[in-house]
Amino acid sequence: MNKKLNLRSLAAQAVEQVVEQGQSLSNVLPPLQQKVSDKDKALLQELCFGVLRTLSQMEWLINKLMSRPMTGKQRTVHYLIMVGFYQLLHTRIPAHAALAETVEGAVAIKRPQLKGLINGVLRQFQRQEETLLAEFAASDARFLHPAWLLKRLQKAWPANWEAIVEANNQRPPMWLRVNRVHHTRDGWLALLNEAGMNGFTHPDYPDAVRLESPAPVHALPGFDEGWVTVQDASAQGCVAFLQPENGEQILDLCAAPGGKTTHILEAAPQAQVLAVDVDQQRLSRVYDNLKRLGMKATVKQGDGRDPASWCGEQQFDRILLDAPCSATGVIRRHPDIKWLRRDRDIPELAQLQAEILDAVWPHLKSGGTLVYATCSVLPEENSQQIKAFLQRTADAILCETGTPEQPGQQNLPGAEEGDGFFYAKLIKK
């Protein structure tokens, strides 16, 4: 293993790429993890996710302890100092080790002359920690969310916004979906108990199991045989509303990475499923998921706004549209969302969702079901979107989810609940 590969410097570079260049952590992290030993992969992930989860706090501390920001080629050092703060505040790494490794990170990024500066800032933080944290707890930065998002959450959820923010700032629970082709949920839970692990069921989603504490997938009974899949409980709600049946033609639109495609086939193994996504790269994950579970579906790349280009005149019995959205319901799983999204994205996404809905509706058979879903908690993408669609679409009827005035079902993220998710079930007259 290359000694120059300092873990803290890799974490700093990853966070810098997310915050400064707008790259997603799921693209930035895997190539960096390839460079480190297996035992260090988890720590690298913890440092990257942790700094992005608490970025407002890290920025606030740097502004308090440094007279001017690092700029230009020294910018990576700004993020290296954040990695230092995060270890001292939020991990069990002994302070002396966190300090030594972080200071050494300056050598790895070819800024050895700044070792003294990094050491000085981190030690100053240690001396003033109590005072600084008390002051931080009274600042707006304590919510660990950008101002524009806080404002939207406060407006949309005046009674719940603090609970949503609190849930977003936690580590996510690990939810699984039991493959009913192989086992009942309770049958698989018994196998989990035999393996020395505990799981909890969900009151609404019949295949969902929450692990008492997260575990590596290969430790789960039958994971490699396809008995169980990692999928959040709320994401499983899509198929609960879709109610697919054998022999039907079903469209899974915006299907990558394939969790819902395979769930449809577990519920209705004889259904003819077409899985479509605009992103060719992410479609490879759909193939992987189908292969692991030994399932068959037709997979195509295509834009939801132009169905004729990938399905001609074909009509479907059921359509699942998991629409592109702000992903504000899954921040606890992807803390980089807070820093990648912009306020102006919301109206643009709402426009895209409306275009896809209008384009795909003619491809639903008479009497057919369309489930519209997002992993967002913002009404512009959810209830308001469906309300407008119902008003302009004469043959669309809302079913089982909300009222025409307040359409859809909104799940909010919770410690023992699924992620933030919205569903609206529509029937074509």
ChimeraX attribute file (.defattr): number of C-alpha atoms within 10 A of each C-alpha:
attribute: neighborCount
match mode: 1-to-1
recipient: residues
	/A:1	7
	/A:2	8
	/A:3	7
	/A:4	12
	/A:5	16
	/A:6	18
	/A:7	23
	/A:8	28
	/A:9	27
	/A:10	25
	/A:11	28
	/A:12	27
	/A:13	20
	/A:14	25
	/A:15	30
	/A:16	20
	/A:17	17
	/A:18	22
	/A:19	18
	/A:20	11
	/A:21	10
	/A:22	15
	/A:23	17
	/A:24	19
	/A:25	22
	/A:26	11
	/A:27	11
	/A:28	15
	/A:29	22
	/A:30	12
	/A:31	10
	/A:32	18
	/A:33	19
	/A:34	10
	/A:35	15
	/A:36	18
	/A:37	11
	/A:38	10
	/A:39	8
	/A:40	13
	/A:41	17
	/A:42	12
	/A:43	15
	/A:44	22
	/A:45	17
	/A:46	15
	/A:47	25
	/A:48	25
	/A:49	23
	/A:50	19
	/A:51	26
	/A:52	26
	/A:53	26
	/A:54	20
	/A:55	25
	/A:56	18
	/A:57	25
	/A:58	22
	/A:59	16
	/A:60	15
	/A:61	20
	/A:62	21
	/A:63	12
	/A:64	12
	/A:65	15
	/A:66	11
	/A:67	8
	/A:68	9
	/A:69	10
	/A:70	14
	/A:71	10
	/A:72	6
	/A:73	9
	/A:74	15
	/A:75	15
	/A:76	24
	/A:77	26
	/A:78	18
	/A:79	26
	/A:80	25
	/A:81	27
	/A:82	28
	/A:83	26
	/A:84	26
	/A:85	24
	/A:86	21
	/A:87	22
	/A:88	21
	/A:89	13
	/A:90	12
	/A:91	14
	/A:92	9
	/A:93	12
	/A:94	10
	/A:95	15
	/A:96	10
	/A:97	12
	/A:98	21
	/A:99	22
	/A:100	13
	/A:101	15
	/A:102	28
	/A:103	26
	/A:104	22
	/A:105	28
	/A:106	25
	/A:107	17
	/A:108	17
	/A:109	20
	/A:110	10
	/A:111	15
	/A:112	13
	/A:113	10
	/A:114	17
	/A:115	17
	/A:116	11
	/A:117	15
	/A:118	22
	/A:119	18
	/A:120	14
	/A:121	17
	/A:122	22
	/A:123	14
	/A:124	12
	/A:125	20
	/A:126	15
	/A:127	10
	/A:128	11
	/A:129	16
	/A:130	11
	/A:131	10
	/A:132	16
	/A:133	16
	/A:134	10
	/A:135	11
	/A:136	16
	/A:137	12
	/A:138	9
	/A:139	12
	/A:140	14
	/A:141	18
	/A:142	15
	/A:143	18
	/A:144	20
	/A:145	22
	/A:146	17
	/A:147	13
	/A:148	13
	/A:149	17
	/A:150	17
	/A:151	14
	/A:152	16
	/A:153	21
	/A:154	15
	/A:155	13
	/A:156	15
	/A:157	16
	/A:158	10
	/A:159	11
	/A:160	12
	/A:161	18
	/A:162	15
	/A:163	15
	/A:164	22
	/A:165	21
	/A:166	15
	/A:167	23
	/A:168	28
	/A:169	19
	/A:170	15
	/A:171	16
	/A:172	22
	/A:173	21
	/A:174	19
	/A:175	28
	/A:176	22
	/A:177	23
	/A:178	27
	/A:179	23
	/A:180	17
	/A:181	13
	/A:182	15
	/A:183	14
	/A:184	14
	/A:185	18
	/A:186	15
	/A:187	12
	/A:188	22
	/A:189	20
	/A:190	14
	/A:191	14
	/A:192	18
	/A:193	12
	/A:194	11
	/A:195	12
	/A:196	8
	/A:197	17
	/A:198	15
	/A:199	18
	/A:200	14
	/A:201	18
	/A:202	16
	/A:203	7
	/A:204	12
	/A:205	18
	/A:206	18
	/A:207	23
	/A:208	29
	/A:209	26
	/A:210	23
	/A:211	17
	/A:212	14
	/A:213	11
	/A:214	12
	/A:215	11
	/A:216	6
	/A:217	14
	/A:218	9
	/A:219	12
	/A:220	18
	/A:221	18
	/A:222	16
	/A:223	17
	/A:224	14
	/A:225	11
	/A:226	18
	/A:227	20
	/A:228	25
	/A:229	23
	/A:230	16
	/A:231	20
	/A:232	22
	/A:233	26
	/A:234	26
	/A:235	26
	/A:236	23
	/A:237	22
	/A:238	26
	/A:239	19
	/A:240	17
	/A:241	21
	/A:242	21
	/A:243	13
	/A:244	25
	/A:245	18
	/A:246	14
	/A:247	13
	/A:248	15
	/A:249	20
	/A:250	27
	/A:251	26
	/A:252	22
	/A:253	26
	/A:254	23
	/A:255	28
	/A:256	25
	/A:257	19
	/A:258	24
	/A:259	20
	/A:260	24
	/A:261	28
	/A:262	27
	/A:263	24
	/A:264	27
	/A:265	25
	/A:266	20
	/A:267	19
	/A:268	18
	/A:269	18
	/A:270	16
	/A:271	19
	/A:272	20
	/A:273	25
	/A:274	20
	/A:275	25
	/A:276	27
	/A:277	22
	/A:278	17
	/A:279	16
	/A:280	13
	/A:281	12
	/A:282	15
	/A:283	22
	/A:284	14
	/A:285	16
	/A:286	23
	/A:287	18
	/A:288	13
	/A:289	20
	/A:290	18
	/A:291	13
	/A:292	15
	/A:293	19
	/A:294	11
	/A:295	14
	/A:296	18
	/A:297	16
	/A:298	11
	/A:299	20
	/A:300	18
	/A:301	18
	/A:302	20
	/A:303	17
	/A:304	25
	/A:305	17
	/A:306	14
	/A:307	20
	/A:308	15
	/A:309	12
	/A:310	14
	/A:311	15
	/A:312	10
	/A:313	10
	/A:314	13
	/A:315	19
	/A:316	22
	/A:317	19
	/A:318	25
	/A:319	27
	/A:320	26
	/A:321	23
	/A:322	22
	/A:323	23
	/A:324	18
	/A:325	22
	/A:326	25
	/A:327	19
	/A:328	25
	/A:329	27
	/A:330	23
	/A:331	26
	/A:332	25
	/A:333	17
	/A:334	20
	/A:335	26
	/A:336	24
	/A:337	22
	/A:338	23
	/A:339	19
	/A:340	16
	/A:341	17
	/A:342	13
	/A:343	14
	/A:344	9
	/A:345	12
	/A:346	16
	/A:347	12
	/A:348	13
	/A:349	17
	/A:350	20
	/A:351	14
	/A:352	17
	/A:353	25
	/A:354	17
	/A:355	14
	/A:356	19
	/A:357	19
	/A:358	15
	/A:359	15
	/A:360	21
	/A:361	19
	/A:362	15
	/A:363	21
	/A:364	21
	/A:365	19
	/A:366	14
	/A:367	14
	/A:368	16
	/A:369	28
	/A:370	29
	/A:371	22
	/A:372	25
	/A:373	25
	/A:374	26
	/A:375	27
	/A:376	25
	/A:377	28
	/A:378	26
	/A:379	19
	/A:380	16
	/A:381	27
	/A:382	27
	/A:383	24
	/A:384	17
	/A:385	19
	/A:386	27
	/A:387	17
	/A:388	12
	/A:389	15
	/A:390	17
	/A:391	10
	/A:392	11
	/A:393	12
	/A:394	10
	/A:395	13
	/A:396	19
	/A:397	14
	/A:398	20
	/A:399	18
	/A:400	12
	/A:401	17
	/A:402	16
	/A:403	13
	/A:404	16
	/A:405	10
	/A:406	14
	/A:407	22
	/A:408	27
	/A:409	18
	/A:410	23
	/A:411	19
	/A:412	22
	/A:413	25
	/A:414	19
	/A:415	15
	/A:416	15
	/A:417	18
	/A:418	26
	/A:419	29
	/A:420	26
	/A:421	26
	/A:422	28
	/A:423	28
	/A:424	24
	/A:425	24
	/A:426	25
	/A:427	18
	/A:428	18
	/A:429	12
